[in-house]
Amino acid sequence: MKPVDLASGAGRMQDAMKTVTRRWDDTKEVWNDVRRAEFEKKYMEPIEPQMRNTLDKLRRLAQVFNQACQECSDGR
């Protein structure tokens, strides 16, 4: 049985987060008012911890899937 590949999806998520962060940094250079601060607090700040949590869970899920695949191929 082939191991489950969740790493490529996790890598794409990390790349997307880097892109969002770079673009947000560019936006902050030209948008500097109360609305930007509100937007940042409501939408941008929660993204990083949510992303870390999601990636941690994906890593754990990959371990579980890979262990299950290994146990199935061992005939257990």
C-alpha positions in Angstrom: 0.0 0.0 0.0 1.3 3.4 -1.0 2.0 5.9 1.9 -0.3 9.0 1.9 1.4 12.2 0.7 0.1 15.1 2.7 3.5 16.9 2.7 3.0 18.4 -0.8 -0.3 19.9 0.2 1.3 21.3 3.4 4.1 22.8 1.3 1.7 24.5 -1.0 -0.1 25.9 2.1 3.2 27.3 3.4 4.0 28.8 0.1 0.6 30.4 -0.1 1.0 31.8 3.4 4.4 33.3 2.4 2.7 35.0 -0.6 -0.2 36.3 1.5 2.3 37.7 4.0 4.4 39.4 1.4 1.4 40.9 -0.3 0.0 42.1 3.0 3.3 43.8 3.9 3.2 45.6 0.5 -0.4 46.6 1.1 0.4 48.0 4.6 2.9 50.4 2.9 0.1 52.2 1.1 -2.9 51.6 3.3 -2.4 53.0 6.7 -5.5 54.0 8.5 -8.0 52.8 11.1 -9.8 50.5 8.7 -6.5 48.8 7.8 -5.7 48.2 11.4 -9.2 46.7 12.0 -8.9 44.5 8.9 -5.4 43.3 10.1 -6.7 42.5 13.6 -9.8 40.7 12.4 -8.5 38.8 9.4 -4.7 38.8 9.1 -3.5 38.2 12.6 -5.5 35.0 13.1 -4.2 33.4 10.0 -0.7 32.5 11.2 -1.7 30.6 14.3 -4.5 28.9 12.4 -2.0 27.9 9.7 0.5 26.5 12.3 -2.3 24.6 13.9 -3.5 23.2 10.5 0.1 22.2 9.5 0.6 20.5 12.9 -2.6 18.5 12.4 -1.6 17.6 8.8 1.8 16.3 10.1 0.0 14.2 12.7 -2.5 12.9 10.2 0.3 11.9 7.8 2.0 10.0 10.6 -1.2 8.1 11.4 -1.9 7.3 7.7 1.7 6.2 7.1 1.6 4.0 10.2 -1.7 2.5 9.1 -0.3 1.8 5.6 2.8 0.2 7.1 0.7 -2.0 9.4 -1.6 -3.0 6.6 1.4 -4.0 4.4 3.0 -6.0 7.3 -0.2 -8.1 7.4 -1.2 -7.1 10.9 
